[in-house]
Amino acid sequence: MILAAGRGERMRPLTDATPKPLLRVGGRPLIEWHLVALARAGVREVVVNHAWLGAQIVAALGDGTRFGLAIRYSDEGEQALETGGGIFKALPWLGPGPFVVVNGDVWTDFDHRRLPALDDAALAALVLVPNPPQHPGGDFALAPRTGATGADGLQDVIAEPGATPRYTFSGIGVYRPEFFAGCVPGKFPMLPLFRAAAAAGRLRGRLYRGQWHDVGTPQRLRELDERLAGGAIG
């Protein structure tokens, strides 16, 4: 699932007439970078949620054939349901097993073939990245898994505010449908679910040190576009 329903307030005025995932960087819309990467990793079915100017996203991506994908759209209406509510609404289309969710408004060279696999006890696994300048405090800490060899590179995610060192959630995660057990339809965030799973020892994480950019402001979008155009990254 690619999350594409946000209003993109910090990106205004660019997002007044264009949904944030369709803003172009490196010669293509942000969301297309994700579609290409997912197809390269062997994904064949994708759900894209939308709200603000969502018809533009549907028109731009179509049924996904040109990416080698089958795309379904989860229309959230005029008001986005936040991340948790958006994923929960799309659960019937995401199947009974683990699925990947990607924020549509970041740029990364992460190889989705290296997505973390869930052990039997895990409800979800998150890809974390070093903290960017605009988010120096990070989101979560990582700790060695009790009784685990660590060969898979996964660690336990610690959500308590005092745990250090902290890293930033990349917006890429793998989830079991059971992660959303007890939720009800409507608008809700993910953080309480992350905290509950972490407290139960059922949230895993892996640190990725490659390229990752939160394109949250027009300036950061412009800087990334210039770096991609100049061959500095890509």
C-alpha positions in Angstrom: 0.0 0.0 0.0 1.2 3.5 -0.8 -0.1 6.3 1.4 -1.1 9.2 -0.8 -4.0 10.9 1.0 -2.3 13.7 2.9 -3.1 17.3 2.2 0.6 18.4 2.2 0.1 21.6 4.2 3.8 22.3 4.5 4.2 22.0 0.8 1.8 24.8 0.0 1.4 26.5 -2.4 2.7 23.6 -4.5 -0.1 21.3 -3.2 -2.9 23.8 -3.7 -3.5 22.5 -7.2 -1.4 19.2 -7.2 -1.5 16.4 -4.7 1.8 15.9 -2.9 2.6 12.5 -4.3 2.4 13.9 -7.8 5.0 16.6 -7.3 7.9 15.9 -9.6 11.5 15.1 -8.5 14.2 13.7 -10.7 12.0 13.8 -13.7 9.0 11.9 -12.4 6.3 12.2 -9.7 7.3 11.1 -6.2 4.8 8.2 -6.1 6.1 6.8 -9.4 9.5 6.2 -7.8 7.8 3.9 -5.3 5.8 2.1 -7.9 8.9 1.4 -10.0 10.8 0.2 -6.9 8.0 -2.1 -5.8 7.6 -3.6 -9.2 11.3 -4.2 -9.4 11.1 -6.1 -6.1 8.4 -8.4 -7.4 5.3 -6.7 -6.1 2.3 -7.0 -8.4 -0.7 -5.6 -6.5 -0.8 -2.2 -4.9 -3.4 -0.2 -3.1 -3.1 3.6 -3.2 -5.3 5.6 -0.9 -6.2 9.2 -1.7 -8.3 12.2 -0.5 -7.1 15.7 -1.5 -7.3 16.0 -5.3 -7.4 12.2 -5.4 -8.9 12.2 -8.9 -5.6 13.5 -10.2 -3.7 10.5 -8.7 -6.1 8.1 -10.3 -5.8 9.8 -13.7 -2.0 9.9 -13.5 -1.4 6.3 -12.5 -4.4 4.5 -14.1 -4.7 0.8 -13.5 -0.9 0.4 -13.0 -0.3 -1.6 -16.2 2.5 0.6 -17.4 4.4 -0.1 -14.2 3.8 -3.8 -14.3 1.3 -3.5 -11.4 -2.4 -3.8 -10.7 -3.4 -0.7 -8.7 -6.6 -0.4 -6.7 -7.7 2.9 -5.1 -9.0 3.5 -1.6 -11.0 6.8 -1.8 -11.2 8.4 1.6 -13.3 11.3 0.5 -12.6 14.9 1.3 -11.0 14.3 4.7 -8.1 11.9 4.9 -8.3 9.2 7.6 -4.7 9.6 8.9 -2.3 6.7 8.4 -4.0 4.3 10.8 -7.5 4.9 9.6 -6.4 4.8 5.9 -4.7 1.5 6.2 -7.5 0.0 8.3 -10.0 1.0 5.6 -7.9 -0.8 2.9 -7.4 -4.0 4.9 -10.0 -6.0 2.9 -7.8 -5.5 -0.2 -4.5 -6.2 1.5 -5.0 -9.9 2.1 -4.7 -12.2 5.1 -0.9 -12.2 5.3 1.8 -9.6 5.9 1.8 -6.5 3.6 4.1 -3.5 3.1 3.1 0.1 3.5 5.1 3.0 2.0 4.7 6.7 2.6 4.1 8.3 -0.8 5.8 11.6 0.1 9.4 10.4 0.7 12.2 9.5 -1.7 14.5 6.6 -1.1 16.8 4.2 -2.8 15.7 1.4 -0.4 15.5 -2.0 -2.1 12.2 -3.5 -1.2 13.6 -7.0 -1.8 15.3 -6.4 1.5 12.1 -5.7 3.4 12.3 -7.2 6.9 10.5 -10.6 7.4 8.3 -11.0 10.4 9.1 -13.6 13.0 6.2 -15.6 14.4 5.7 -13.2 17.4 6.0 -9.9 15.5 3.0 -7.9 14.5 5.0 -5.4 12.4 8.6 -4.4 11.4 9.7 -0.9 10.6 12.5 0.4 8.5 14.3 3.2 10.5 16.8 5.7 9.2 19.3 8.1 10.8 17.7 11.3 11.9 17.5 14.0 9.3 18.2 17.6 10.3 14.6 18.5 10.5 13.8 15.7 12.9 16.9 15.4 15.2 15.0 13.7 18.1 14.0 10.6 16.1 11.0 8.4 16.8 12.1 5.0 18.1 15.1 3.2 19.6 16.3 -0.2 18.8 17.5 -2.9 21.2 18.8 -6.5 20.6 16.1 -9.1 20.6 16.0 -11.3 23.6 17.1 -14.8 22.7 17.5 -13.9 19.0 20.7 -14.4 17.0 20.3 -11.1 15.1 21.2 -12.9 11.8 18.1 -11.3 10.2 19.2 -7.8 11.2 16.0 -7.2 13.1 15.9 -5.7 16.5 13.2 -4.8 19.0 11.7 -1.4 18.6 11.5 0.6 21.8 8.8 3.3 21.8 9.4 4.8 25.2 10.4 8.5 25.0 13.5 8.1 27.1 15.1 5.2 25.1 18.2 6.2 23.1 19.7 6.3 20.6 16.6 7.2 18.6 16.1 6.8 14.9 13.5 8.1 12.5 10.7 6.0 11.0 11.2 6.0 7.3 7.5 5.4 6.4 8.3 1.9 5.2 6.9 -1.0 7.2 5.6 -4.5 7.1 2.4 -5.3 9.0 0.2 -8.3 9.8 -3.5 -7.5 9.6 -3.6 -8.5 13.3 -1.6 -5.3 14.1 -4.9 -3.5 13.7 -7.0 -5.8 15.9 -9.5 -3.8 17.9 -9.5 -0.8 15.7 -12.7 0.7 14.3 -13.4 2.6 11.1 -12.6 6.2 11.1 -9.7 8.6 11.5 -6.8 7.5 13.8 -3.0 7.7 13.9 -0.4 4.9 14.1 1.6 5.9 17.1 -0.6 4.4 19.8 -0.5 1.1 17.8 3.3 1.2 17.6 3.6 1.9 21.3 1.2 -1.0 22.2 3.1 -3.5 19.9 6.4 -2.3 21.2 5.3 -2.7 24.9 4.2 -6.2 24.1 7.6 -7.0 22.5 5.9 -7.5 19.1 7.4 -4.7 17.1 10.6 -5.1 15.2 12.9 -2.7 13.3 15.9 -2.5 11.1 18.2 0.5 10.5 18.8 1.6 6.9 21.7 3.9 6.2 21.1 4.5 2.5 19.5 7.4 0.8 16.2 8.6 2.3 14.6 12.0 2.0 11.5 13.4 3.6 10.4 15.9 0.9 8.3 17.9 3.4 8.8 21.4 2.2 9.2 23.1 -1.2 12.9 23.8 -0.3 13.7 20.2 0.4 11.9 19.1 -2.7 13.9 21.6 -4.8 17.2 20.5 -3.2 16.5 16.8 -3.8 15.5 17.6 -7.4 18.7 19.4 -8.0 20.8 16.6 -6.5 19.0 14.0 -8.7 19.4 16.1 -11.8 23.1 16.6 -11.1 23.7 12.9 -10.6 24.7 13.3 -6.9 22.2 10.6 -6.0 20.0 8.2 -7.9 
